[in-house]
Amino acid sequence: MWCLVNLPNGTTSGVQCDPKRISQECLEKVCADLGIICETDYFGLIPVRVGDHADVDECSVKQWINLRNPLHIYTNDRTHPLLLSLRVKFWVPAHLILQSSVRNLFYMQARQELFDGHLRPTSWANAAYLAALLLQADGYKYDPVKVPPAPVGAIESESVCRSSTAGATDVTDLPDRRPVPQLRRPSKRKCSEIECKRGSVSSQSSASPPIGWHLDDLGSHSGGISPSAAPAAEELAKASPKNIYHRYGALRPAFEGDDDVAEGQRQLAQPTEYHQQIAGEHEKLSLIKMSATSAQYWLLEEICSLMGYGEEIFDGVTIGEPAVVCKISVSPHGLTIVKDDEKYSVPFTAVKLAKSIKRSFRLTYMNENHVETHVELKLPSHRTAASLYRAIIEKHEFYSCETVRPIVTTQFIRDLKGTIASMFNEDTELGKRYVFDIKRTCREVYDAARRTLHARGIEISNKVEEHTENPADALGRLKETQRAQREEYAQLERLYDERIREAITCPICADGVIDTTFLPCGHMTACRACAEQCERCPLCRSNIECISKIFLPPLLQSRKSTTAATASRVLLQEEYLSAAPDPGTVGGLPKAPHPVATLVL
């Protein structure tokens, strides 16, 4: 039997499996095709039924296949291939992932869930940082030409703020802004072309949008916006395809009461320079020369604290109060129970009992006041209730326990044939269906992966340590290196100036500047005043017949003027200090601690 397995990156892998064998073999064959040697415990398979929506396996409730049960129980038609999806079942931090192929699958699913809204950033700044990491991980290099210009309203408000604070703030203290191209009203011919484009776009709004267009473009053109309501340049900008920063700017942070917030209010809450903020974060990552693999690593590390990370959400109604809707989300850190406007966080260590009977589910836990609390729900189907029971037990075992207990691995149910056969032989395997397929905890998977890679001679220490530098630390180190380079350059410049001043200073009086040459020997070693007093050349001791004035190159002349100005300034300061009255005299003022710094010439 053929199994077609959809991967997180949108591709499909086909493997041939024996339907009588366990489903674990199908997972291992798919992972072997992807180059995954170990760490297969992080993944699971989801059945995709014919006729379902394309993204049915991306919903919050996932019907995971039990890998310990035979594969044929998940299909009734063996003539057609079985459709499955490979997804991450147990999310772990990136520093615990040892294989690059496993990290790549984690990244592809995290990328999809960020764009779908299953993972929500904590703020707009966090959303911009995550979008920049996605750009860097997808191989996009920062290009200042592709950065979208800031909105006109933001530029006007910024100019007003600058003009109002010009008296108190220096212009050099403000951040640099890129020049915004001036928009001109197009000619009549251009306006007619724009109207034709608007008509073609509005006529195609009911069809699927072309590649490279954003859905917001179709909505804006299909609405009732007249051409006179907005400038023609703005219409042309809307008709053009969105650039890369607009596409990756689809990330939106989570809002409080997000289900009740209208989309228009979310757009109003978006910063006016959100896409420019993404470009700024992308520029920082490009400055530190972050590789694509490092960007994947830090994206996986960043999403560990996001809302919805590794969660499976189950909706039901309470049995005692049928009208009250209750949601239970199972995450790597525990349970979150939302009932009406109340929200409770239950760690795995506080769970005392979980039980599933048909569509009913019962949970017993200790609340914050150390009081035993019960929650009884009725879920849409018995499969959903079994999935909730299985998710709680398996996540608790995987993340919180040292090893998987035998009571979990041996728990099973039987079908009708197996129940009848067990009346005669209790040890029969006929009709046995295991409830859980977890074999190892998070610690055991990590240790087993290290042993497997070490046994195959694969070095893993360097591969893990190459991503350990935080981007913020790398950026700070880059700034420190640049500052040290600037200081070194300034020191070399000062040394260069000192050497030039020494080279053009008269060695006889050690005050004037060399501007005279001796003839006929041609040596230049004295100023005009000292040269007139010399009868022989100080260097070769030859007789001097005459002297001639020389003119230094422009660079040396500028150095000469700078040196002369500095000398005259120091001389005037010394004269001022010598003429200043003593502090003890009548009308005298005390000397300043640093009079050179306070004197303005």
LINPE-V586901 format. One record per residue. SS is DSSP state (alpha for helix, beta for strand, coil for the rest). PHI is phi in whole degrees, 0 to 359 (NA if undefined). NEAR is the number of other C-alpha atoms within 8 Angstrom. Layout:
BEGIN
ss & phi & near
SS & PHI & NEAR
SS & PHI & NEAR
END
This chain:
BEGIN
ss & phi & near
coil & NA & 10
beta & 269 & 10
beta & 238 & 13
beta & 260 & 12
beta & 250 & 13
beta & 279 & 12
coil & 264 & 11
coil & 298 & 11
coil & 273 & 7
coil & 95 & 6
coil & 274 & 7
beta & 233 & 8
beta & 244 & 9
beta & 252 & 9
beta & 228 & 11
beta & 254 & 8
coil & 228 & 10
coil & 276 & 7
coil & 296 & 9
coil & 274 & 7
coil & 275 & 9
beta & 286 & 12
coil & 290 & 13
alpha & 300 & 8
alpha & 294 & 9
alpha & 296 & 12
alpha & 297 & 11
alpha & 293 & 9
alpha & 292 & 9
alpha & 294 & 12
alpha & 294 & 11
alpha & 295 & 9
alpha & 294 & 7
coil & 272 & 7
coil & 81 & 7
coil & 268 & 12
coil & 278 & 7
coil & 220 & 6
coil & 62 & 10
alpha & 283 & 10
alpha & 292 & 9
alpha & 285 & 9
beta & 250 & 10
beta & 213 & 12
beta & 245 & 11
beta & 238 & 13
beta & 286 & 13
coil & 246 & 10
coil & 276 & 6
coil & 294 & 4
coil & 99 & 4
coil & 285 & 7
coil & 291 & 5
coil & 297 & 5
coil & 252 & 6
alpha & 293 & 8
alpha & 280 & 10
alpha & 262 & 6
coil & 287 & 7
coil & 289 & 8
coil & 261 & 8
coil & 249 & 10
coil & 272 & 9
beta & 289 & 9
coil & 287 & 9
coil & 280 & 10
coil & 288 & 9
coil & 269 & 10
coil & 262 & 10
beta & 298 & 11
alpha & 282 & 12
alpha & 288 & 8
alpha & 286 & 7
alpha & 260 & 6
coil & 214 & 8
coil & 252 & 6
coil & 235 & 5
coil & 273 & 8
coil & 282 & 5
coil & 252 & 6
coil & 292 & 9
beta & 276 & 11
beta & 266 & 11
beta & 228 & 12
beta & 230 & 12
beta & 266 & 12
beta & 224 & 11
beta & 285 & 11
coil & 263 & 8
coil & 240 & 11
coil & 276 & 9
coil & 233 & 6
coil & 298 & 9
alpha & 293 & 10
alpha & 287 & 8
alpha & 266 & 7
coil & 270 & 11
coil & 261 & 12
coil & 255 & 7
alpha & 293 & 7
alpha & 293 & 9
alpha & 292 & 11
alpha & 297 & 13
alpha & 293 & 9
alpha & 294 & 11
alpha & 301 & 10
alpha & 295 & 11
alpha & 297 & 10
alpha & 287 & 12
alpha & 297 & 10
alpha & 297 & 9
alpha & 294 & 9
alpha & 290 & 10
alpha & 293 & 11
alpha & 288 & 9
alpha & 281 & 7
coil & 91 & 9
coil & 288 & 8
coil & 251 & 13
beta & 242 & 13
beta & 297 & 15
coil & 277 & 10
coil & 204 & 8
alpha & 292 & 12
alpha & 294 & 7
alpha & 294 & 10
alpha & 295 & 13
alpha & 294 & 15
alpha & 293 & 11
alpha & 294 & 11
alpha & 296 & 12
alpha & 294 & 13
alpha & 296 & 14
alpha & 296 & 13
alpha & 298 & 12
alpha & 291 & 16
alpha & 290 & 13
coil & 277 & 7
coil & 90 & 7
coil & 276 & 7
coil & 269 & 7
coil & 290 & 8
coil & 226 & 6
alpha & 301 & 5
alpha & 293 & 4
alpha & 274 & 7
coil & 288 & 9
coil & 292 & 8
coil & 292 & 8
coil & 291 & 10
coil & 301 & 8
alpha & 296 & 6
alpha & 297 & 6
alpha & 292 & 10
alpha & 291 & 9
alpha & 295 & 8
alpha & 296 & 8
alpha & 293 & 8
alpha & 294 & 8
alpha & 296 & 8
alpha & 296 & 8
alpha & 293 & 8
alpha & 293 & 7
alpha & 285 & 7
coil & 251 & 8
coil & 293 & 9
coil & 285 & 6
coil & 252 & 5
coil & 235 & 7
coil & 283 & 8
alpha & 293 & 6
alpha & 290 & 5
alpha & 279 & 6
coil & 277 & 6
coil & 293 & 5
coil & 288 & 4
coil & 241 & 4
coil & 284 & 5
coil & 294 & 4
coil & 263 & 6
coil & 295 & 5
coil & 284 & 4
coil & 267 & 5
coil & 249 & 5
coil & 288 & 7
coil & 290 & 9
coil & 287 & 6
alpha & 296 & 6
alpha & 295 & 7
alpha & 296 & 8
alpha & 298 & 10
alpha & 294 & 8
alpha & 296 & 8
alpha & 295 & 11
alpha & 297 & 8
alpha & 296 & 8
alpha & 294 & 9
alpha & 296 & 10
alpha & 293 & 8
alpha & 291 & 8
alpha & 291 & 11
alpha & 294 & 10
alpha & 288 & 7
coil & 261 & 9
coil & 294 & 11
coil & 283 & 5
coil & 272 & 5
coil & 288 & 6
coil & 291 & 10
coil & 289 & 5
coil & 291 & 4
coil & 96 & 6
coil & 262 & 9
coil & 257 & 10
alpha & 295 & 7
alpha & 295 & 6
alpha & 296 & 10
alpha & 294 & 12
alpha & 293 & 9
alpha & 289 & 8
alpha & 275 & 11
alpha & 279 & 9
coil & 283 & 6
coil & 269 & 5
coil & 258 & 7
coil & 282 & 6
alpha & 296 & 8
alpha & 281 & 5
alpha & 284 & 6
coil & 225 & 8
coil & 296 & 9
alpha & 293 & 11
alpha & 294 & 10
alpha & 292 & 8
alpha & 297 & 11
alpha & 293 & 9
alpha & 293 & 7
alpha & 288 & 8
alpha & 286 & 9
coil & 282 & 6
coil & 295 & 8
coil & 292 & 10
coil & 274 & 8
alpha & 292 & 7
alpha & 286 & 12
alpha & 289 & 9
alpha & 292 & 9
alpha & 279 & 10
coil & 279 & 12
coil & 287 & 7
coil & 290 & 13
coil & 232 & 10
beta & 287 & 11
coil & 278 & 10
coil & 253 & 6
coil & 288 & 4
coil & 67 & 6
alpha & 294 & 7
alpha & 290 & 4
alpha & 263 & 5
coil & 271 & 9
coil & 287 & 6
alpha & 294 & 6
alpha & 297 & 6
alpha & 293 & 8
alpha & 294 & 9
alpha & 294 & 7
alpha & 293 & 7
alpha & 284 & 6
coil & 289 & 8
coil & 298 & 7
coil & 292 & 7
coil & 249 & 9
alpha & 294 & 11
alpha & 290 & 11
alpha & 291 & 11
alpha & 293 & 10
alpha & 298 & 14
alpha & 297 & 12
alpha & 295 & 8
alpha & 293 & 11
alpha & 295 & 14
alpha & 295 & 9
alpha & 297 & 9
alpha & 293 & 14
alpha & 289 & 11
alpha & 295 & 8
coil & 273 & 10
coil & 56 & 6
coil & 287 & 10
coil & 279 & 8
alpha & 294 & 10
alpha & 293 & 7
alpha & 294 & 11
alpha & 296 & 13
alpha & 298 & 14
alpha & 300 & 12
alpha & 286 & 12
alpha & 293 & 12
alpha & 294 & 13
alpha & 290 & 10
alpha & 286 & 9
alpha & 281 & 10
alpha & 297 & 8
alpha & 257 & 6
coil & 276 & 11
beta & 289 & 9
coil & 94 & 9
coil & 290 & 11
coil & 65 & 9
coil & 268 & 10
beta & 234 & 11
beta & 256 & 10
beta & 237 & 11
beta & 254 & 9
beta & 199 & 11
beta & 240 & 13
beta & 289 & 14
coil & 288 & 8
coil & 289 & 5
coil & 233 & 7
coil & 298 & 8
coil & 277 & 6
coil & 268 & 9
beta & 272 & 11
beta & 233 & 13
beta & 243 & 12
beta & 235 & 11
beta & 251 & 11
beta & 253 & 13
beta & 237 & 12
coil & 298 & 11
coil & 261 & 7
beta & 150 & 11
beta & 249 & 12
beta & 231 & 12
beta & 253 & 12
beta & 245 & 11
beta & 228 & 10
coil & 56 & 7
coil & 260 & 5
beta & 261 & 6
beta & 224 & 8
beta & 236 & 7
beta & 252 & 8
beta & 240 & 12
beta & 290 & 9
alpha & 297 & 10
alpha & 292 & 5
alpha & 269 & 9
beta & 284 & 12
beta & 257 & 9
beta & 206 & 8
beta & 225 & 11
beta & 214 & 8
beta & 232 & 11
beta & 227 & 8
coil & 54 & 8
coil & 272 & 13
beta & 266 & 12
beta & 221 & 14
beta & 233 & 12
beta & 233 & 12
beta & 239 & 12
beta & 212 & 12
beta & 261 & 12
coil & 279 & 10
coil & 294 & 5
coil & 270 & 5
coil & 60 & 6
coil & 246 & 7
beta & 290 & 8
beta & 236 & 8
beta & 243 & 8
beta & 229 & 8
beta & 240 & 11
beta & 236 & 12
beta & 242 & 12
beta & 262 & 13
coil & 300 & 8
coil & 211 & 8
alpha & 289 & 11
alpha & 294 & 8
alpha & 294 & 13
alpha & 295 & 17
alpha & 293 & 10
alpha & 293 & 11
alpha & 295 & 9
alpha & 298 & 12
alpha & 290 & 10
alpha & 297 & 10
alpha & 294 & 10
alpha & 292 & 8
alpha & 291 & 10
alpha & 292 & 13
alpha & 296 & 12
alpha & 293 & 12
alpha & 288 & 13
alpha & 265 & 10
alpha & 250 & 8
coil & 263 & 9
coil & 282 & 8
coil & 210 & 8
coil & 281 & 13
coil & 284 & 6
alpha & 298 & 6
alpha & 294 & 6
alpha & 275 & 8
alpha & 289 & 12
coil & 264 & 7
coil & 286 & 9
beta & 208 & 9
beta & 230 & 8
beta & 232 & 10
coil & 276 & 9
alpha & 295 & 7
alpha & 295 & 9
alpha & 293 & 13
alpha & 293 & 10
alpha & 292 & 8
alpha & 292 & 11
alpha & 289 & 10
coil & 293 & 7
coil & 260 & 6
coil & 216 & 7
coil & 291 & 7
coil & 269 & 5
coil & 291 & 8
coil & 265 & 6
coil & 291 & 7
coil & 73 & 10
beta & 279 & 10
beta & 233 & 9
beta & 287 & 13
coil & 275 & 9
coil & 240 & 12
coil & 242 & 9
coil & 288 & 10
coil & 244 & 6
coil & 223 & 11
coil & 275 & 14
alpha & 298 & 8
alpha & 294 & 8
alpha & 292 & 10
alpha & 295 & 11
alpha & 295 & 11
alpha & 294 & 8
alpha & 295 & 8
alpha & 293 & 11
alpha & 296 & 10
alpha & 293 & 8
alpha & 295 & 9
alpha & 293 & 11
alpha & 292 & 9
alpha & 293 & 7
coil & 271 & 6
coil & 76 & 6
coil & 263 & 7
coil & 280 & 8
coil & 242 & 9
alpha & 294 & 6
alpha & 292 & 7
alpha & 293 & 9
alpha & 279 & 10
alpha & 285 & 7
coil & 287 & 8
coil & 251 & 10
coil & 279 & 6
coil & 277 & 7
coil & 293 & 8
alpha & 303 & 8
alpha & 295 & 6
alpha & 293 & 8
alpha & 295 & 10
alpha & 293 & 12
alpha & 296 & 8
alpha & 295 & 8
alpha & 295 & 9
alpha & 297 & 8
alpha & 295 & 8
alpha & 295 & 8
alpha & 295 & 8
alpha & 295 & 8
alpha & 295 & 8
alpha & 294 & 8
alpha & 295 & 8
alpha & 295 & 8
alpha & 294 & 8
alpha & 294 & 8
alpha & 296 & 8
alpha & 295 & 8
alpha & 295 & 8
alpha & 294 & 8
alpha & 295 & 8
alpha & 296 & 8
alpha & 296 & 8
alpha & 296 & 9
alpha & 296 & 8
alpha & 295 & 8
alpha & 294 & 10
alpha & 297 & 11
alpha & 294 & 7
alpha & 289 & 6
coil & 259 & 9
beta & 269 & 12
coil & 296 & 13
coil & 284 & 7
coil & 278 & 6
coil & 264 & 7
coil & 56 & 7
coil & 225 & 6
coil & 282 & 8
beta & 252 & 10
coil & 297 & 12
coil & 215 & 12
beta & 223 & 14
beta & 239 & 13
beta & 268 & 15
beta & 240 & 11
coil & 263 & 7
coil & 290 & 9
coil & 83 & 7
coil & 284 & 9
coil & 243 & 9
coil & 212 & 11
beta & 210 & 15
coil & 277 & 12
alpha & 295 & 10
alpha & 294 & 6
alpha & 285 & 10
alpha & 293 & 11
coil & 291 & 7
coil & 264 & 6
coil & 267 & 8
coil & 260 & 6
beta & 232 & 8
coil & 292 & 13
coil & 296 & 6
coil & 266 & 6
coil & 255 & 6
coil & 64 & 7
coil & 272 & 7
beta & 292 & 7
coil & 260 & 13
coil & 274 & 7
beta & 202 & 7
beta & 239 & 11
beta & 222 & 8
beta & 282 & 8
coil & 241 & 7
coil & 238 & 5
coil & 286 & 7
coil & 300 & 6
alpha & 303 & 6
alpha & 297 & 6
alpha & 290 & 9
alpha & 294 & 9
alpha & 294 & 8
alpha & 296 & 11
alpha & 295 & 11
alpha & 295 & 8
alpha & 296 & 8
alpha & 295 & 9
alpha & 294 & 8
alpha & 296 & 8
alpha & 295 & 8
alpha & 294 & 8
alpha & 295 & 8
alpha & 296 & 9
alpha & 297 & 8
alpha & 296 & 8
alpha & 295 & 8
alpha & 294 & 10
alpha & 293 & 8
alpha & 295 & 8
alpha & 295 & 8
alpha & 291 & 7
alpha & 289 & 6
alpha & 272 & 6
coil & 289 & 6
coil & 289 & 7
coil & 287 & 9
coil & 296 & 8
coil & 276 & 5
coil & 284 & 7
coil & 289 & 4
coil & 81 & 4
coil & 282 & 9
coil & 248 & 7
coil & 295 & 6
coil & 291 & 7
coil & 287 & 6
coil & 300 & 4
coil & 228 & 6
alpha & 294 & 8
alpha & 295 & 6
alpha & 284 & 5
alpha & 269 & 7
coil & 277 & 7
coil & 247 & 3
coil & 258 & 3
END
